[in-house]
Amino acid sequence: MAWYEIFIVSLGLSLDVFTYALYKGAMLSRLDKKQILKMILLFTGWQSGAMLLGSLISELPYIAMNYQRTERLFRAASAVIFFLIGIWLIVRALHMRDPLERREDAFAWRQLCIWAMLTSVDSFLTGMGMGFLDTRVTVQIIQLAIMAALAVIIGIYAGYRIGCHGRNRVLISGALIFLLAGVDVLFRYYI
């Protein structure tokens, strides 16, 4: 995959992080830069680690030995993974309700860790899909880390200013990016 394709997929992943940051920002009565930095490190670490772990799946000896023989199968698996992530994000968006916004300044780190783990599932699967497409993992992780950090910063500040309404549309936008990535893989390698 080219760097701009990785950038677009990273944007799709970061929109998932953005929705959680938007929600957290809507609950804050004041912005504490130290707490925001910790949240950035938490989400960026989980996203990057999951992407690395998913990418390493494609490096397992059995997969690496059989990659040349079953290359088309692994590329098809990448498209399926992207489609499944897109569908998963749409389902989440359709079942998401706008929460009651209540002001609280405490960062519930246990809850934030759970949120970071949930958003990293998409990164893990994307890392697998990109690994099957023989994409360099360092480029993936660097772009994802930057996008995740920006998503947390922009999400918290936007949530603080305007609330967390519209999170569904953000998730659907991320889903559309993944669906388009799946279509791109199919057209590039099969048509």
Secondary structure, 3 states (H helix, E strand, C coil): CCHHHHHHHHHHHHHHHHHHHHHHHHHCCCCCHHHHHHHHHHHHHHHHHHHHHHHHHCCCHHHHHHCCCCHHHHHHHHHHHHHHHHHHHHHHHHHCCCCCCCCCCCCCHHHHHHHHHHHHHHHHHHHHHHHHCCCCHHHHHHHHHHHHHHHHHHHHHHHHHHCCCCHHHHHHHHHHHHHHHHHHHHHHHHC
